């Protein structure tokens, strides 16, 4: 294969591998931290330091499957290209990491290379842990050696060819990860001890860039390359449909360390409302354990961060703008009802709100109300952007005109089974024709029966938000909810054993 052809193929393959590697764990209640025997003296002090550092790194979140034993691995990272599973990191000598030497442990954490020489997927945040000091790595190792050993076999990854070729990550490493230059962390002599401590936590164990910084991507923002764009450091990003807000000094200078502490310890958003999504999970497993001193240190670093603002996506005007902003910033809460947000398309929920008047809805959306922060999660949106978005949501959810004199979206076309069939053939057939393992084949009544029994609302929601190996909206990222419903109704109608689902 000539080099001209090889390079784009490599870039494409590694982007796929990294895309699946940065998938986030599902929202579940994870196991509690295990009880250990600290002993006394220097040993106890080291184990307590190690436990604190492991909590700061949020290791339990990924290395514990729902209902499983702490740190025994098995959590599935489902992707469109297969599944990878987190490994057992308990000190079991056969199934865990009990036989690893300290040198092998350091190499895995700092360089992302396993004892047998394989490249680890960047779902494990070694590009950030690369900054850990020797002492902290020793303390973490001591704690992991002290937790209960669990003899649980690691699950085999199940990925399509060629995404199971780990060596393809070499290209990614050449472009984005030079471990010799990025770690361990070196204190800035011009800054205070507290500032350096805050920078160290944010850049290493906290791996805040992983969510709060836009990532490089290939062709589509869904195909992220797992590497943050440094010029936009902490200027805001997306994870699992949720917006991880700007936490640079431009914003953080308006809030105190005590307000930041409320985010971590009480799930209170800086502008008011309740923390939701992946950040709430991170608080539960990790940040709630931060000391007051470390929170102050993190605050002292964040208020000094200066970054460029990511370019705002072109949204157009009126209904078109409202739709794009909704899909980019609002869908995480309003598609699922997270945090009590009225669900998009739920007339019962939106009609009483619409009766309050559009001006009231505009004010609430712009300034925030209950669990919703000001402007939702779109801090860069103008007031007109927010109004367009409110109009879009209300009109699509109630079928009524929004504010008089303002452009409003047209009522959606009533799609038929024929429309659903066309959408299925264009976007869904490639997987649901029996060619893709795990995707129920259209017409296979046995495969569809248990899915249909869960309810059409569940089927539609799972299709919109994604489930298992299926990404959100399948392969039709541009489809709206009505189109997704039409495709699902067609597939159900072709695969049902009984019942009438056309009213959906």
C-alpha positions in Angstrom: 0.0 0.0 0.0 1.5 3.4 -0.9 2.1 6.0 1.7 -0.5 8.4 0.3 -3.2 5.9 0.8 -1.9 4.6 4.1 -1.9 7.9 6.0 -5.6 8.7 5.6 -6.5 5.1 6.3 -4.5 5.2 9.5 -6.0 8.5 10.5 -9.5 7.1 9.9 -8.8 3.9 11.8 -7.2 5.5 14.8 -10.1 8.0 14.9 -12.5 5.1 15.1 -10.5 3.5 17.8 -10.2 6.6 19.9 -13.9 7.4 19.3 -14.8 4.2 21.0 -12.2 4.6 23.6 -13.6 7.9 25.0 -17.1 6.6 25.5 -18.4 7.4 28.9 -19.8 4.8 31.3 -23.6 4.6 31.7 -25.3 6.4 34.6 -25.4 3.8 37.4 -24.8 3.6 41.1 -21.3 2.3 41.5 -19.8 0.2 44.3 -18.7 1.8 47.5 -15.0 2.3 48.2 -13.8 -0.9 50.0 -12.7 -1.0 53.7 -9.0 -1.6 54.1 -6.6 -2.0 57.0 -4.5 1.2 57.1 -2.2 -0.1 59.8 -0.3 2.7 61.6 2.5 5.2 61.2 4.0 5.9 57.8 2.2 3.0 56.2 -1.2 4.3 57.2 -0.3 7.8 56.0 0.7 6.5 52.6 -2.4 4.4 52.2 -4.7 7.3 53.1 -2.8 9.5 50.6 -3.2 6.9 48.0 -6.9 6.4 48.7 -7.4 10.2 48.3 -5.5 10.3 45.0 -7.5 7.3 43.6 -10.7 9.1 44.5 -9.5 12.3 42.8 -8.7 10.2 39.7 -12.3 8.7 39.8 -10.8 5.3 39.1 -13.8 3.5 40.7 -16.2 4.9 38.1 -14.6 3.0 35.2 -13.1 0.0 36.9 -16.4 -1.1 38.6 -19.3 -2.5 36.7 -22.8 -1.9 38.1 -23.4 -4.3 40.9 -19.8 -5.5 40.8 -17.0 -5.4 43.3 -15.0 -2.3 43.5 -12.1 -2.0 41.0 -12.7 -5.5 39.6 -13.4 -4.1 36.1 -16.0 -5.3 33.6 -17.7 -2.0 32.8 -18.7 -2.0 29.2 -17.9 1.0 26.9 -20.3 0.5 24.1 -19.5 2.0 20.8 -20.7 1.8 17.2 -17.7 -0.4 16.5 -17.9 -2.9 19.3 -17.4 -2.9 23.0 -14.3 -2.6 25.2 -14.3 -3.5 28.9 -12.4 -1.9 31.8 -9.8 -4.3 33.4 -9.5 -5.6 36.9 -7.1 -3.5 38.9 -7.3 -5.2 42.2 -4.1 -6.9 43.6 -5.2 -10.4 42.5 -2.1 -12.0 41.1 -3.8 -14.0 38.4 -6.7 -11.8 37.3 -5.7 -8.4 38.5 -2.5 -6.4 38.6 -0.9 -8.0 41.6 2.1 -9.3 39.6 2.9 -6.0 38.0 6.1 -4.4 39.1 6.2 -0.8 40.1 8.0 0.0 36.9 5.2 -1.7 34.8 2.6 0.1 36.8 4.3 3.5 36.3 4.6 2.8 32.5 0.9 1.9 32.2 -0.3 4.9 34.1 2.1 7.5 32.6 2.6 6.1 29.1 -0.5 4.0 28.4 1.5 0.9 27.7 0.6 -2.4 29.3 3.2 -4.9 30.8 2.9 -7.0 27.6 3.7 -3.9 25.4 0.2 -3.2 24.1 -1.1 0.4 23.7 -4.0 1.1 26.1 -7.0 2.9 24.8 -7.3 6.6 25.8 -10.5 5.8 27.6 -7.9 5.3 30.3 -6.8 8.9 30.8 -3.0 8.3 30.7 -2.4 11.5 28.8 -3.5 13.3 31.9 -2.1 10.9 34.5 1.2 11.3 32.7 1.7 14.4 34.9 1.5 12.5 38.2 4.6 12.7 40.4 6.6 9.7 41.4 5.5 10.0 45.0 1.8 10.1 44.1 2.2 7.1 41.8 3.8 5.2 44.6 1.0 6.1 47.0 -1.7 5.1 44.5 0.1 1.8 43.9 0.3 1.2 47.7 -3.4 1.8 48.0 -4.4 -0.5 45.1 -2.2 -3.2 46.6 -4.1 -2.9 49.9 -7.7 -3.2 48.5 -9.3 -6.6 48.5 -8.1 -8.9 45.7 -10.9 -10.0 43.4 -10.4 -13.1 41.3 -12.4 -11.9 38.4 -11.4 -12.6 34.8 -11.1 -9.6 32.5 -13.7 -9.6 29.7 -12.5 -9.8 26.1 -13.0 -6.7 24.0 -15.4 -7.2 21.2 -14.6 -4.9 18.3 -14.8 -5.0 14.6 -11.8 -5.4 12.4 -9.6 -3.3 12.0 -10.6 -1.4 15.2 -9.2 -4.2 17.3 -5.7 -3.4 16.1 -4.2 -1.5 19.0 -1.0 -0.7 17.1 -3.0 1.8 14.9 -2.9 4.1 17.9 0.8 4.7 17.1 -0.3 7.4 14.7 -2.5 9.0 17.3 0.4 9.0 19.8 2.8 10.6 17.2 0.3 13.4 16.7 -1.0 14.0 20.2 1.0 12.3 23.0 4.7 12.9 23.7 4.9 11.6 27.2 8.5 12.6 27.5 7.6 16.3 27.2 4.3 16.5 29.1 5.0 14.8 32.4 5.6 14.7 35.3 4.1 18.0 36.3 6.7 20.8 36.9 5.6 23.6 39.2 5.6 27.1 37.9 8.0 29.1 40.1 6.2 32.3 39.3 3.0 31.0 40.9 2.0 30.2 44.5 2.0 26.8 46.0 -1.8 26.7 46.1 -2.0 27.7 42.4 0.5 24.9 41.4 -1.5 22.4 43.5 -4.7 23.4 41.7 -3.1 23.2 38.3 -1.7 19.8 39.1 -5.1 18.4 40.2 -7.0 19.9 37.2 -4.4 18.8 34.6 -3.7 15.4 36.0 -6.0 13.4 38.3 -9.0 15.6 37.6 -8.5 15.3 33.8 -10.9 18.2 33.5 -9.9 18.7 29.8 -11.5 15.4 28.9 -14.9 17.0 29.2 -14.4 20.8 29.5 -12.2 21.2 26.4 -13.3 20.7 22.8 -11.5 17.7 21.1 -9.9 17.4 17.7 -12.2 15.4 15.5 -12.2 13.8 12.0 -15.0 14.6 9.6 -17.7 14.7 12.4 -17.6 15.8 16.0 -18.9 12.3 16.8 -15.5 11.0 15.6 -13.4 12.7 18.2 -9.7 12.0 18.2 -9.5 12.0 22.0 -7.1 14.9 22.2 -8.1 18.3 23.6 -7.5 21.5 21.5 -5.1 23.3 23.8 -6.0 26.8 22.7 -9.5 26.2 24.0 -8.3 24.8 27.3 -11.3 24.4 29.6 -13.5 26.7 27.4 -16.4 24.2 27.3 -17.1 20.9 25.7 -19.7 18.1 25.3 -20.0 14.6 26.9 -22.9 12.2 26.6 -25.1 14.9 25.2 -24.4 17.2 28.2 -22.6 20.5 27.9 -19.5 20.7 30.1 -19.4 24.5 30.7 -16.6 27.0 30.3 -14.5 27.0 33.5 -11.8 29.4 32.4 -11.0 32.6 34.3 -13.4 34.5 32.1 -16.3 32.8 33.9 -14.8 31.6 37.1 -13.6 35.0 38.2 -17.3 35.7 38.9 -17.6 32.9 41.5 -15.9 32.3 44.8 -14.1 29.1 46.1 -17.1 28.5 48.3 -19.5 28.5 45.3 -17.1 26.1 43.6 -17.2 23.9 46.7 -21.0 23.8 46.4 -20.7 22.3 42.9 -18.5 19.4 44.1 -20.1 18.8 47.5 -23.7 19.7 47.1 -24.3 19.4 43.3 -25.2 23.0 43.0 -24.5 24.7 39.7 -22.6 28.0 39.9 -25.5 30.0 38.5 -28.1 28.0 40.4 -29.8 24.7 39.8 -28.7 21.1 40.1 -25.7 19.4 38.6 -26.8 16.7 36.2 -25.3 14.0 34.0 -21.6 12.9 34.0 -20.6 15.7 36.4 -23.0 14.5 39.0 -21.5 11.0 38.7 -18.0 12.5 39.0 -19.1 14.3 42.2 -20.6 11.1 43.6 -17.5 9.0 43.0 -14.7 11.6 43.2 -15.0 15.3 43.8 -17.2 15.1 46.9 -14.0 13.9 48.7 -12.0 17.0 47.8 -10.5 18.8 50.8 -11.3 22.5 51.4 -7.7 23.3 50.7 -7.7 21.5 47.4 -10.9 23.2 46.3 -9.4 26.6 47.1 -6.3 25.5 45.1 -8.4 24.5 42.1 -10.3 27.8 42.2 -7.0 29.7 42.4 -5.8 28.0 39.2 -9.1 28.2 37.3 -9.5 32.0 37.8 -6.2 32.5 36.0 -6.9 30.3 33.0 -7.0 32.3 29.7 -8.1 30.5 26.6 -9.6 31.3 23.2 -13.4 31.0 22.9 -14.3 28.1 20.6 -16.0 29.4 17.4 -19.8 29.4 17.8 -21.6 27.1 15.4 -23.5 28.8 12.7 -27.2 28.4 13.6 -29.0 30.6 11.1 -32.1 32.5 12.2 -35.6 31.8 13.5 -36.8 28.2 13.7 -33.7 26.9 12.0 -31.5 28.5 14.7 -33.8 27.3 17.5 -33.6 23.7 16.2 -29.8 23.7 15.9 -29.3 25.2 19.4 -31.7 22.8 20.9 -29.9 19.8 19.3 -26.5 21.1 20.4 -27.2 22.4 23.9 -30.7 21.4 25.2 -31.3 17.8 24.0 -29.3 16.3 26.9 -32.0 17.3 29.4 -35.1 17.9 27.4 -35.0 14.7 25.4 -34.9 12.6 28.5 -36.5 14.8 31.2 -33.3 14.8 33.2 -33.4 17.0 36.3 -37.2 17.5 35.9 -36.8 19.3 32.5 -40.1 19.1 30.5 -39.5 16.6 27.7 -39.4 17.8 24.1 -42.7 16.9 22.4 -44.6 16.3 25.6 -47.6 18.5 25.1 -48.9 17.7 28.6 -45.8 19.1 30.2 -45.4 22.2 27.9 -49.0 23.4 27.5 -49.3 24.8 31.1 -45.9 26.4 30.7 -46.9 28.0 27.4 -50.0 29.4 29.1 -47.8 31.5 31.3 -46.9 33.5 28.2 -43.8 33.4 26.0 -42.2 36.4 27.7 -42.2 34.4 31.0 -40.6 31.4 29.2 -38.0 33.7 27.6 -37.1 35.2 31.0 -36.9 31.8 32.7 -34.7 30.4 29.9 -32.4 33.5 29.8 -32.0 33.9 33.5 -32.4 30.3 34.7 -35.0 28.6 36.8 -34.9 25.7 39.2 -32.4 23.1 37.8 -31.8 25.0 34.6 -28.9 27.5 34.7 -29.1 30.8 32.8 -29.3 30.2 29.0 -29.5 26.5 29.7 -25.9 25.4 28.9 -25.3 27.9 26.1 -23.4 30.7 27.8 -22.3 32.1 24.4 -25.9 32.3 23.1 -27.5 35.7 22.6 -30.9 36.4 24.1 -32.4 36.2 20.6 -30.8 32.7 20.2 -32.5 31.6 23.4 -35.8 33.0 22.3 -35.6 31.2 19.0 -34.8 28.0 20.9 -37.7 28.4 23.3 -40.0 29.1 20.3 -38.8 26.0 18.6 -39.3 23.8 21.6 -42.7 25.1 22.5 -44.0 25.0 18.9 -42.7 21.4 18.4 -44.1 20.3 21.7 -47.5 22.0 21.6 -48.1 22.7 17.9 -49.0 26.3 18.9 -47.6 29.6 17.6 -45.0 31.1 19.9 -44.7 34.8 20.4 -46.8 37.0 18.1 -44.7 38.8 15.5 -41.8 36.5 15.8 -40.8 33.7 13.3 -42.0 30.3 14.5 -41.3 26.8 13.1 -43.9 25.3 10.9 -45.9 22.3 12.3 -44.0 19.2 11.4 -45.3 17.1 8.5 -47.2 14.0 9.5 -45.0 11.2 8.4 -46.4 7.9 7.1 -45.2 4.3 7.1 -43.9 4.9 3.6 -41.8 7.8 4.9 -40.5 5.5 7.7 -39.7 2.8 5.1 -37.6 5.3 3.1 -35.7 6.4 6.2 -35.2 2.8 7.2 -33.8 1.9 3.8 -31.5 5.0 3.7 -30.2 4.9 7.3 -31.1 1.8 9.2 -31.1 -1.1 6.8 -27.3 -1.5 6.8 -27.4 -2.8 10.4 -31.0 -4.0 10.8 -30.9 -6.4 7.8 -29.2 -9.0 9.9 -25.7 -8.1 8.9 -24.7 -6.4 12.2 -24.5 -8.5 15.4 -26.8 -7.2 18.1 -29.0 -5.1 15.8 -32.4 -6.9 15.6 -33.3 -7.8 12.1 -36.4 -6.2 10.7 -39.1 -8.9 10.4 -37.5 -11.1 13.1 -40.5 -11.3 15.4 -38.7 -13.2 18.1 -35.9 -10.6 18.3 -38.3 -7.6 18.3 -40.9 -9.0 20.7 -39.1 -8.3 24.0 -38.1 -4.8 22.7 -41.7 -3.9 21.7 -42.9 -5.1 25.1 -40.8 -2.4 26.8 -43.0 0.2 25.1 -42.8 2.5 22.1 -41.7 5.4 24.2 -38.6 3.4 25.3 -37.8 2.3 21.8 -38.0 5.8 20.4 -36.0 7.3 23.3 -33.3 4.6 22.9 -33.1 5.3 19.2 -32.9 9.1 19.7 -30.3 9.0 22.5 -28.5 5.7 21.5 -28.1 2.4 23.3 -25.6 -0.4 23.4 -23.6 -0.4 20.2 -26.1 1.9 18.4 -25.1 5.7 18.4 -27.7 8.4 18.9 -30.1 8.5 16.0 -28.4 5.5 14.4 -26.6 6.7 11.4 -29.0 9.6 10.8 -27.5 12.4 12.9 -29.5 15.0 10.9 -32.9 13.3 11.4 -35.4 15.0 13.7 -37.5 13.2 16.3 -40.5 12.9 14.0 -38.3 11.1 11.4 -36.8 8.8 14.0 -40.3 7.9 15.2 -41.4 7.2 11.6 -38.5 4.8 11.0 -39.1 3.1 14.4 -42.8 2.7 13.6 -42.0 1.1 10.3 -39.6 -1.4 11.8 -42.0 -2.3 14.6 -44.9 -2.6 12.2 -42.8 -5.0 10.0 -41.7 -7.0 13.1 -44.6 -7.1 15.5 -46.7 -10.1 16.3 -49.7 -8.1 17.5 -50.9 -4.7 18.4 -51.4 -1.3 16.6 -48.6 1.2 17.0 -49.6 3.7 14.4 -50.9 6.2 16.9 -47.3 6.9 17.9 
